[in-house]
Amino acid sequence: RRIEKDLQCPQCDKLYDNVVGLTKHLRHIHDTTPFKAGIVFRCACGKETVSNNHAYKCDQASSAVIIPVQESINYKE
């Protein structure tokens, strides 16, 4: 089974298949956070978050998508 890598870093072309990997990449490679990078993760359950904490708690988190902060219901710049 091939895993789709559809979470793209907003600052480079690197792709990830999960929120945890992308969040770590942003912190370690670009020295930033998802919020500072202008993105929010929206889980399949509907929860919006700017961290990877929700990914550890929700079995639907593998279906998360990236949305711009401006389109978020809960977060505004």
Chimera marker file (.cmm) of the C-alpha trace (Angstrom):
<marker_set name="trace">
<marker id="1" x="0.000" y="0.000" z="0.000" r="1" g="1" b="0" radius="0.5"/>
<marker id="2" x="1.430" y="3.354" z="-1.042" r="1" g="1" b="0" radius="0.5"/>
<marker id="3" x="0.986" y="6.286" z="1.325" r="1" g="1" b="0" radius="0.5"/>
<marker id="4" x="0.007" y="9.567" z="-0.298" r="1" g="1" b="0" radius="0.5"/>
<marker id="5" x="2.305" y="12.428" z="0.634" r="1" g="1" b="0" radius="0.5"/>
<marker id="6" x="0.061" y="15.422" z="0.204" r="1" g="1" b="0" radius="0.5"/>
<marker id="7" x="1.078" y="17.828" z="2.968" r="1" g="1" b="0" radius="0.5"/>
<marker id="8" x="3.531" y="20.177" z="1.285" r="1" g="1" b="0" radius="0.5"/>
<marker id="9" x="5.790" y="22.492" z="3.210" r="1" g="1" b="0" radius="0.5"/>
<marker id="10" x="4.700" y="26.088" z="2.543" r="1" g="1" b="0" radius="0.5"/>
<marker id="11" x="8.356" y="27.161" z="2.343" r="1" g="1" b="0" radius="0.5"/>
<marker id="12" x="9.844" y="24.467" z="0.082" r="1" g="1" b="0" radius="0.5"/>
<marker id="13" x="8.830" y="21.512" z="-2.090" r="1" g="1" b="0" radius="0.5"/>
<marker id="14" x="9.163" y="18.835" z="0.623" r="1" g="1" b="0" radius="0.5"/>
<marker id="15" x="6.084" y="16.609" z="0.984" r="1" g="1" b="0" radius="0.5"/>
<marker id="16" x="4.875" y="14.769" z="4.080" r="1" g="1" b="0" radius="0.5"/>
<marker id="17" x="2.205" y="12.183" z="4.734" r="1" g="1" b="0" radius="0.5"/>
<marker id="18" x="1.477" y="13.385" z="8.274" r="1" g="1" b="0" radius="0.5"/>
<marker id="19" x="1.176" y="16.510" z="10.394" r="1" g="1" b="0" radius="0.5"/>
<marker id="20" x="3.899" y="15.438" z="12.825" r="1" g="1" b="0" radius="0.5"/>
<marker id="21" x="6.524" y="15.112" z="10.090" r="1" g="1" b="0" radius="0.5"/>
<marker id="22" x="5.671" y="18.458" z="8.514" r="1" g="1" b="0" radius="0.5"/>
<marker id="23" x="5.619" y="20.257" z="11.874" r="1" g="1" b="0" radius="0.5"/>
<marker id="24" x="9.042" y="18.860" z="12.795" r="1" g="1" b="0" radius="0.5"/>
<marker id="25" x="10.379" y="19.848" z="9.354" r="1" g="1" b="0" radius="0.5"/>
<marker id="26" x="9.139" y="23.434" z="9.770" r="1" g="1" b="0" radius="0.5"/>
<marker id="27" x="10.753" y="23.731" z="13.192" r="1" g="1" b="0" radius="0.5"/>
<marker id="28" x="14.098" y="22.108" z="12.381" r="1" g="1" b="0" radius="0.5"/>
<marker id="29" x="14.704" y="23.137" z="8.763" r="1" g="1" b="0" radius="0.5"/>
<marker id="30" x="12.974" y="26.529" z="8.524" r="1" g="1" b="0" radius="0.5"/>
<marker id="31" x="13.098" y="27.530" z="12.225" r="1" g="1" b="0" radius="0.5"/>
<marker id="32" x="9.396" y="28.392" z="12.237" r="1" g="1" b="0" radius="0.5"/>
<marker id="33" x="6.008" y="27.064" z="13.318" r="1" g="1" b="0" radius="0.5"/>
<marker id="34" x="2.930" y="26.245" z="11.252" r="1" g="1" b="0" radius="0.5"/>
<marker id="35" x="1.194" y="29.419" z="12.452" r="1" g="1" b="0" radius="0.5"/>
<marker id="36" x="4.177" y="31.642" z="11.629" r="1" g="1" b="0" radius="0.5"/>
<marker id="37" x="4.330" y="29.923" z="8.236" r="1" g="1" b="0" radius="0.5"/>
<marker id="38" x="0.685" y="30.928" z="7.715" r="1" g="1" b="0" radius="0.5"/>
<marker id="39" x="-0.943" y="27.500" z="7.857" r="1" g="1" b="0" radius="0.5"/>
<marker id="40" x="-3.420" y="25.597" z="9.995" r="1" g="1" b="0" radius="0.5"/>
<marker id="41" x="-4.048" y="21.845" z="9.921" r="1" g="1" b="0" radius="0.5"/>
<marker id="42" x="-7.700" y="20.818" z="9.568" r="1" g="1" b="0" radius="0.5"/>
<marker id="43" x="-8.329" y="17.235" z="10.674" r="1" g="1" b="0" radius="0.5"/>
<marker id="44" x="-10.959" y="15.031" z="9.056" r="1" g="1" b="0" radius="0.5"/>
<marker id="45" x="-12.861" y="15.261" z="12.383" r="1" g="1" b="0" radius="0.5"/>
<marker id="46" x="-13.150" y="19.048" z="11.891" r="1" g="1" b="0" radius="0.5"/>
<marker id="47" x="-10.638" y="20.166" z="14.525" r="1" g="1" b="0" radius="0.5"/>
<marker id="48" x="-8.253" y="22.925" z="13.453" r="1" g="1" b="0" radius="0.5"/>
<marker id="49" x="-4.821" y="23.168" z="15.037" r="1" g="1" b="0" radius="0.5"/>
<marker id="50" x="-1.449" y="24.817" z="14.534" r="1" g="1" b="0" radius="0.5"/>
<marker id="51" x="0.478" y="22.072" z="16.344" r="1" g="1" b="0" radius="0.5"/>
<marker id="52" x="0.907" y="18.334" z="16.016" r="1" g="1" b="0" radius="0.5"/>
<marker id="53" x="-0.682" y="17.523" z="19.423" r="1" g="1" b="0" radius="0.5"/>
<marker id="54" x="-4.054" y="16.600" z="17.912" r="1" g="1" b="0" radius="0.5"/>
<marker id="55" x="-2.394" y="14.085" z="15.568" r="1" g="1" b="0" radius="0.5"/>
<marker id="56" x="-1.456" y="11.958" z="18.590" r="1" g="1" b="0" radius="0.5"/>
<marker id="57" x="-5.032" y="11.914" z="19.919" r="1" g="1" b="0" radius="0.5"/>
<marker id="58" x="-7.239" y="11.445" z="16.845" r="1" g="1" b="0" radius="0.5"/>
<marker id="59" x="-7.406" y="8.408" z="14.593" r="1" g="1" b="0" radius="0.5"/>
<marker id="60" x="-8.608" y="10.615" z="11.722" r="1" g="1" b="0" radius="0.5"/>
<marker id="61" x="-5.570" y="12.921" z="11.840" r="1" g="1" b="0" radius="0.5"/>
<marker id="62" x="-3.881" y="11.084" z="8.978" r="1" g="1" b="0" radius="0.5"/>
<marker id="63" x="-6.473" y="12.724" z="6.711" r="1" g="1" b="0" radius="0.5"/>
<marker id="64" x="-5.556" y="16.272" z="7.742" r="1" g="1" b="0" radius="0.5"/>
<marker id="65" x="-5.307" y="19.038" z="5.167" r="1" g="1" b="0" radius="0.5"/>
<marker id="66" x="-3.461" y="22.336" z="5.200" r="1" g="1" b="0" radius="0.5"/>
<marker id="67" x="-5.455" y="25.546" z="5.032" r="1" g="1" b="0" radius="0.5"/>
<marker id="68" x="-4.242" y="29.150" z="5.080" r="1" g="1" b="0" radius="0.5"/>
<marker id="69" x="-4.569" y="30.860" z="8.456" r="1" g="1" b="0" radius="0.5"/>
<marker id="70" x="-6.908" y="33.433" z="6.849" r="1" g="1" b="0" radius="0.5"/>
<marker id="71" x="-9.425" y="30.654" z="6.032" r="1" g="1" b="0" radius="0.5"/>
<marker id="72" x="-9.376" y="29.190" z="9.529" r="1" g="1" b="0" radius="0.5"/>
<marker id="73" x="-12.407" y="29.406" z="11.752" r="1" g="1" b="0" radius="0.5"/>
<marker id="74" x="-10.343" y="29.449" z="14.967" r="1" g="1" b="0" radius="0.5"/>
<marker id="75" x="-7.091" y="31.200" z="14.073" r="1" g="1" b="0" radius="0.5"/>
<marker id="76" x="-6.502" y="34.630" z="12.620" r="1" g="1" b="0" radius="0.5"/>
<marker id="77" x="-3.237" y="36.459" z="12.007" r="1" g="1" b="0" radius="0.5"/>
<link id1="1" id2="2" r="1" g="1" b="0" radius="0.2"/>
<link id1="2" id2="3" r="1" g="1" b="0" radius="0.2"/>
<link id1="3" id2="4" r="1" g="1" b="0" radius="0.2"/>
<link id1="4" id2="5" r="1" g="1" b="0" radius="0.2"/>
<link id1="5" id2="6" r="1" g="1" b="0" radius="0.2"/>
<link id1="6" id2="7" r="1" g="1" b="0" radius="0.2"/>
<link id1="7" id2="8" r="1" g="1" b="0" radius="0.2"/>
<link id1="8" id2="9" r="1" g="1" b="0" radius="0.2"/>
<link id1="9" id2="10" r="1" g="1" b="0" radius="0.2"/>
<link id1="10" id2="11" r="1" g="1" b="0" radius="0.2"/>
<link id1="11" id2="12" r="1" g="1" b="0" radius="0.2"/>
<link id1="12" id2="13" r="1" g="1" b="0" radius="0.2"/>
<link id1="13" id2="14" r="1" g="1" b="0" radius="0.2"/>
<link id1="14" id2="15" r="1" g="1" b="0" radius="0.2"/>
<link id1="15" id2="16" r="1" g="1" b="0" radius="0.2"/>
<link id1="16" id2="17" r="1" g="1" b="0" radius="0.2"/>
<link id1="17" id2="18" r="1" g="1" b="0" radius="0.2"/>
<link id1="18" id2="19" r="1" g="1" b="0" radius="0.2"/>
<link id1="19" id2="20" r="1" g="1" b="0" radius="0.2"/>
<link id1="20" id2="21" r="1" g="1" b="0" radius="0.2"/>
<link id1="21" id2="22" r="1" g="1" b="0" radius="0.2"/>
<link id1="22" id2="23" r="1" g="1" b="0" radius="0.2"/>
<link id1="23" id2="24" r="1" g="1" b="0" radius="0.2"/>
<link id1="24" id2="25" r="1" g="1" b="0" radius="0.2"/>
<link id1="25" id2="26" r="1" g="1" b="0" radius="0.2"/>
<link id1="26" id2="27" r="1" g="1" b="0" radius="0.2"/>
<link id1="27" id2="28" r="1" g="1" b="0" radius="0.2"/>
<link id1="28" id2="29" r="1" g="1" b="0" radius="0.2"/>
<link id1="29" id2="30" r="1" g="1" b="0" radius="0.2"/>
<link id1="30" id2="31" r="1" g="1" b="0" radius="0.2"/>
<link id1="31" id2="32" r="1" g="1" b="0" radius="0.2"/>
<link id1="32" id2="33" r="1" g="1" b="0" radius="0.2"/>
<link id1="33" id2="34" r="1" g="1" b="0" radius="0.2"/>
<link id1="34" id2="35" r="1" g="1" b="0" radius="0.2"/>
<link id1="35" id2="36" r="1" g="1" b="0" radius="0.2"/>
<link id1="36" id2="37" r="1" g="1" b="0" radius="0.2"/>
<link id1="37" id2="38" r="1" g="1" b="0" radius="0.2"/>
<link id1="38" id2="39" r="1" g="1" b="0" radius="0.2"/>
<link id1="39" id2="40" r="1" g="1" b="0" radius="0.2"/>
<link id1="40" id2="41" r="1" g="1" b="0" radius="0.2"/>
<link id1="41" id2="42" r="1" g="1" b="0" radius="0.2"/>
<link id1="42" id2="43" r="1" g="1" b="0" radius="0.2"/>
<link id1="43" id2="44" r="1" g="1" b="0" radius="0.2"/>
<link id1="44" id2="45" r="1" g="1" b="0" radius="0.2"/>
<link id1="45" id2="46" r="1" g="1" b="0" radius="0.2"/>
<link id1="46" id2="47" r="1" g="1" b="0" radius="0.2"/>
<link id1="47" id2="48" r="1" g="1" b="0" radius="0.2"/>
<link id1="48" id2="49" r="1" g="1" b="0" radius="0.2"/>
<link id1="49" id2="50" r="1" g="1" b="0" radius="0.2"/>
<link id1="50" id2="51" r="1" g="1" b="0" radius="0.2"/>
<link id1="51" id2="52" r="1" g="1" b="0" radius="0.2"/>
<link id1="52" id2="53" r="1" g="1" b="0" radius="0.2"/>
<link id1="53" id2="54" r="1" g="1" b="0" radius="0.2"/>
<link id1="54" id2="55" r="1" g="1" b="0" radius="0.2"/>
<link id1="55" id2="56" r="1" g="1" b="0" radius="0.2"/>
<link id1="56" id2="57" r="1" g="1" b="0" radius="0.2"/>
<link id1="57" id2="58" r="1" g="1" b="0" radius="0.2"/>
<link id1="58" id2="59" r="1" g="1" b="0" radius="0.2"/>
<link id1="59" id2="60" r="1" g="1" b="0" radius="0.2"/>
<link id1="60" id2="61" r="1" g="1" b="0" radius="0.2"/>
<link id1="61" id2="62" r="1" g="1" b="0" radius="0.2"/>
<link id1="62" id2="63" r="1" g="1" b="0" radius="0.2"/>
<link id1="63" id2="64" r="1" g="1" b="0" radius="0.2"/>
<link id1="64" id2="65" r="1" g="1" b="0" radius="0.2"/>
<link id1="65" id2="66" r="1" g="1" b="0" radius="0.2"/>
<link id1="66" id2="67" r="1" g="1" b="0" radius="0.2"/>
<link id1="67" id2="68" r="1" g="1" b="0" radius="0.2"/>
<link id1="68" id2="69" r="1" g="1" b="0" radius="0.2"/>
<link id1="69" id2="70" r="1" g="1" b="0" radius="0.2"/>
<link id1="70" id2="71" r="1" g="1" b="0" radius="0.2"/>
<link id1="71" id2="72" r="1" g="1" b="0" radius="0.2"/>
<link id1="72" id2="73" r="1" g="1" b="0" radius="0.2"/>
<link id1="73" id2="74" r="1" g="1" b="0" radius="0.2"/>
<link id1="74" id2="75" r="1" g="1" b="0" radius="0.2"/>
<link id1="75" id2="76" r="1" g="1" b="0" radius="0.2"/>
<link id1="76" id2="77" r="1" g="1" b="0" radius="0.2"/>
</marker_set>
